[in-house]
Amino acid sequence: MSLDAYRRVGLAYLPPTSEHWLGTDHLGIDMVALLVAGLRSSLYVGFLAGIIATTLGTLIGVYGGYKGGLIDDLLTACTNLFLVIPSLIVLILLSGSLQEGRSLTLIGVFIGCTTWTWTARAVRAQASSLRSRDHVALARINGYGTLGIVFLHILPYLLSYLFMVFILQTASGILSESVISMLGLGPYDSISLGNLLNQAIRNEALSDGAWWAFFPPMVLITVIAFALYVINTSMEGIFNPRLRK
Amino acid sequence: MFANHPTLRYIAGRAGWYVLTFFVAVAINFWLPRLGDANPVDTLMSRVSGSMDAKSARDKEESYLKEFGLVDLDAKGQIVRDAAGVPVRTSILSQFVRYVGMSLRGDFGSSIVQHPRPVADIITTALPWTLALQIPALILGWFIGNSLGALAAYRRGVFDRVLYPMALLVSAIPSFCFGILLVYLFGIQLEWLPTLGGYDDGMNPGLTWAFIQSASRYYILPFLSIFLLVVGGQAIGMRSMCIYELGTDYVRYAKLLGVRESLIVRYMFRNAMLPQLTGLALTLGGMVGGALIAEMIFSYPGLGLSMLTAIQSLDYPVITGCTLLVTTCVLVANFTVDILIGFLDPRIRAAREGGH
């Protein structure tokens, strides 16, 4: 059995056989091959969006929370502003504006840039409580600059928390990609799980009863997101001794 | 005037904040679609110009340019031209000013695909469907989800062990997958309920008995798909809030005093409720987004479907009209929640009455 996500192997919507475990899609391409390719893109988008959103949110949150004063007020106002404007809407407008060149990477960047807000908010709250700790005051007396204190004396305290944030952001990145692709605003250059679903729905997989065309991508998305949530919950148990049984 | 009226001052402060947010949303709505080089007139021209000669095509293009406010007009409403007779394009800034003015009046221009139908007309046809579907589903889901979450936290045991992983799994299912599953299972495999549209073909929307009967059959599946998702998400949040409350001193003290269990649950519920209400502000945007997607899956004749068809046919005025309206609704809902919290949370109430 060879896997090629661009080669037709049979008729449209062939049911699963021993040769093609999950049948074929509307073009007659092997579903297993498509799923493998789609999974790769979805994980890539998720991690990219997770990294961007966590980094952006952390930098804005930590800086504002440590600095306080006017800068903090401005950053908080900005965060709250983008927090209430639905990120899906911003995502639709962003991806809708670019017809060509909507690459997988670009979609990941867009998602990262629209979902950093709640990270910034949560990190800011933590950073501002760390600000008045003794070791931060000592570092200040010893002449560390703002950046030095933020990176050496505040961020290390947040690392366990940030790790969990990153996992959640990755999960939500994968979900966002599938939603945006479902709407037909997904990446043009690659096969993603959302794209597969979009194609299946548009090509009557539902009414044809071709469950193998839409069910496996849904299961994969759900399993990834669920797995990430479970990792997050168990990490919480490890990092927070109070939750241990 | 607000100085000695803390409640009014609180409301005015929040209102001012949301007005500012609204203007940022309008700006986003204007600038983001213009990041690319999509231009409504070019799109329209490519649709109509096929059978035209050069002269009438140019006339048509100029009338479109005028209609979409892309060219400067003189005092008599004529197009301003440069030396070569080419219309002078309006600067993007004055287009923006015009857009803000129009948005405030509720005028979103006209659709490209269904030209010359105004976007406002498309939206007013779709809006009642969206409101009738989403508001009951979101509110009911929120209440039931919170009650289940509190119950799971308090009972722990089997109830919690079954309910919590289930809620976690449900919240991991993307909203549209849920819709697709419902369509496939109940609509196509079992053929219990209709799946596409809002009412039977050939019926005119109106307040007749037959129409209401038909519409309510189409209502069940989209409603369920939104409702169940909200229940799952809220139950998880409420459960962890309540578990946190279980470990606090006042609960332990009340238990030691031998206070009735139902009273303790009530105390806990009230305390856990506030963060849940605050959390509503954060999740509302996402919930509405999920609900819009559900509408698209079910081809429910609401805003979600209008948005989807507009996205597929690159009908920018309709897309931005819908997005602006959805954003505005979310802002209004958030504002309401904010005011509600202000009255419910004793800490905020005290800060207000203390005259901070």
Interface residues (C-beta under 8 A of the other chain):
Chain A: L81 L83 V84 I85 P86 S87 L88 I89 V90 I92 L93 L94 G96 S97 L98 Q99 W118 A171 L175 S178 V179 M182 L183 G184 L185 L197 I201 L206 S207 G209 W211 F214 M218 I221 T222 A225 F226 Y229 V230 T233
Chain B: Y18 L20 T21 V24 A25 I28 N29 L32 P33 R34 L35 G36 A38 L168 L169 S171 A172 I173 P174 S175 F176 C177 I180 L181 V183 Y184 I188 Q189 A281 L282 L284 G285 G286 V288 G289 L292 I293 M296 I297 M307 L308 I311 Q312 L314 Y316 I319 T320 T323 V326 T327 V330 L331 N334
